[in-house]
């Protein structure tokens, strides 16, 4: 028989949604167990953009100064180069937030920081190398999970189980949930190349005939996202690594002196892009949040921040009910209602960009011209405030409303 742990809330998944939800619930006085299947948070090429909305929450929690003491770079505006034309499309300097920039920080540092803040509270329990594998049920109600750990199987019984285990969620199909696929015309190949003296400082999106690449300034290196047609990774690999290197150079000639840093295909990581969402996020005793509820396109780098916003909304709505022992299915429905509109609007925006820009670029055989709307934004600094607000703050930024418990509670 597996050992049994009893808690108020069990969260499967130690990503941004899971760790933030665990921290905020424990801060509000709810006993929480967070299960993370890996031994640590160190995995490269995950979402590393922390947007002004999330930084604002850090400020409201009194954590911003300590958070920004971690190694990071700051992105005050977003530019795209289409053919030979450079356009600035979003300027964060006018946002009504404490931080008027996107912070670029390795996700493992972000998660380590949140976990450290959670451990201030005795009701926060993070179990690493512990993978949720099945759901525990009593009749129609989910009452916890079973998990594998290095010391053997564990049963975690809880009033509420939250699936925050990502777009390839284990628990979601076990609950009988299947997402609605909205489609994505591309996949992404992640790689890194050294950053050298004389390189431009800006993080850029670069679009040219049949090719697209985003270069993210990480100070010592460029984190690069090379966009390919959906399902095209096999074709790219079949063409050989040298041909792939040359594709990068054709798009960014300045990288000719460093593409040999890609020694093998092990240096290139495939992100299979999906845009989907669940029609229903909850069952009695069970709730999906973050990518488990809605997978986002990498467009705009908003996935981490949508996950964090889900976690804040869930903690705000559910913490008082969990502390009082009065949680109902209606409370879980309230979380979905709160987050559905911003998710739908964000995905709609991403799909429009996918269909009208990215698809045309990937299919193109000649140097593209910027659409009129982008040229207008690029030439009018005032208009750059609008995409900055949507991208930097989202459609419904959340704020923590639960009062903190004392660390000894």
Rosetta blueprint (number, residue, H / E / L):
1 X L
2 X L
3 X E
4 X E
5 X E
6 X E
7 X E
8 X E
9 X E
10 X E
11 X E
12 X E
13 X L
14 X L
15 X L
16 X H
17 X H
18 X H
19 X H
20 X H
21 X H
22 X H
23 X H
24 X H
25 X H
26 X H
27 X H
28 X L
29 X L
30 X L
31 X L
32 X E
33 X E
34 X E
35 X E
36 X E
37 X L
38 X L
39 X L
40 X L
41 X L
42 X L
43 X L
44 X L
45 X L
46 X L
47 X L
48 X L
49 X E
50 X E
51 X L
52 X H
53 X H
54 X H
55 X H
56 X H
57 X H
58 X H
59 X H
60 X H
61 X L
62 X L
63 X L
64 X H
65 X H
66 X H
67 X H
68 X H
69 X L
70 X L
71 X L
72 X L
73 X E
74 X E
75 X E
76 X L
77 X E
78 X E
79 X E
80 X E
81 X E
82 X E
83 X L
84 X L
85 X E
86 X E
87 X E
88 X E
89 X E
90 X E
91 X E
92 X H
93 X H
94 X H
95 X L
96 X L
97 X L
98 X L
99 X L
100 X L
101 X L
102 X E
103 X E
104 X E
105 X L
106 X L
107 X H
108 X H
109 X H
110 X H
111 X H
112 X H
113 X H
114 X H
115 X H
116 X H
117 X H
118 X H
119 X L
120 X L
121 X L
122 X L
123 X L
124 X E
125 X E
126 X E
127 X E
128 X E
129 X L
130 X L
131 X E
132 X E
133 X E
134 X E
135 X E
136 X E
137 X E
138 X E
139 X L
140 X L
141 X E
142 X E
143 X E
144 X E
145 X E
146 X E
147 X E
148 X E
149 X E
150 X L
151 X L
152 X E
153 X E
154 X E
155 X E
156 X E
157 X E
158 X E
159 X E
160 X E
161 X E
162 X E
163 X E
164 X L
165 X L
166 X L
167 X L
168 X L
169 X L
170 X H
171 X H
172 X H
173 X H
174 X H
175 X L
176 X L
177 X L
178 X L
179 X L
180 X E
181 X E
182 X L
183 X L
184 X L
185 X L
186 X E
187 X E
188 X E
189 X E
190 X E
191 X E
192 X E
193 X E
194 X E
195 X L
196 X L
197 X L
198 X L
199 X L
200 X L
201 X L
202 X L
203 X L
204 X E
205 X E
206 X E
207 X E
208 X E
209 X L
210 X L
211 X E
212 X E
213 X E
214 X E
215 X E
216 X E
217 X E
218 X L
219 X L
220 X L
221 X E
222 X E
223 X E
224 X E
225 X E
226 X E
227 X E
228 X E
229 X E
230 X L
231 X L
232 X L
233 X H
234 X H
235 X H
236 X H
237 X H
238 X H
239 X L
240 X L
241 X H
242 X H
243 X H
244 X H
245 X H
246 X H
247 X H
248 X H
249 X H
250 X H
251 X H
252 X L
253 X H
254 X H
255 X H
256 X H
257 X H
258 X L
259 X H
260 X H
261 X H
262 X L
263 X L
264 X L
265 X H
266 X H
267 X H
268 X L
269 X E
270 X E
271 X E
272 X L
273 X L
274 X L
275 X L
276 X E
277 X E
278 X L
279 X L
280 X L
281 X L
282 X E
283 X E
284 X L
285 X L
286 X E
287 X E
288 X E
289 X L
290 X H
291 X H
292 X H
293 X L
294 X E
295 X E
296 X L
297 X L
298 X L
299 X H
300 X H
301 X H
302 X L
303 X H
304 X H
305 X H
306 X H
307 X H
308 X H
309 X H
310 X H
311 X H
312 X H
313 X H
314 X H
315 X H
316 X H
317 X H
318 X H
319 X H
320 X H
321 X H
322 X H
323 X H
324 X H
325 X L
326 X L
327 X L
328 X L
329 X H
330 X H
331 X H
332 X H
333 X H
334 X H
335 X H
336 X H
337 X H
338 X H
339 X H
340 X H
341 X H
342 X H
343 X H
344 X H
345 X H
346 X H
347 X H
348 X H
349 X H
350 X H
351 X H
352 X H
353 X H
354 X H
355 X H
356 X H
357 X H
358 X H
359 X H
360 X H
361 X H
362 X H
363 X H
364 X L
365 X L
366 X L
367 X L
368 X L
369 X L
370 X L
371 X L
372 X H
373 X H
374 X H
375 X H
376 X H
377 X H
378 X H
379 X H
380 X L
381 X H
382 X H
383 X H
384 X H
385 X H
386 X H
387 X H
388 X H
389 X H
390 X H
391 X H
392 X H
393 X H
394 X L
395 X L
396 X L
397 X L
398 X L
399 X L
400 X L
401 X L
402 X L
403 X L
404 X L
405 X L
406 X L
407 X L
408 X L
409 X L
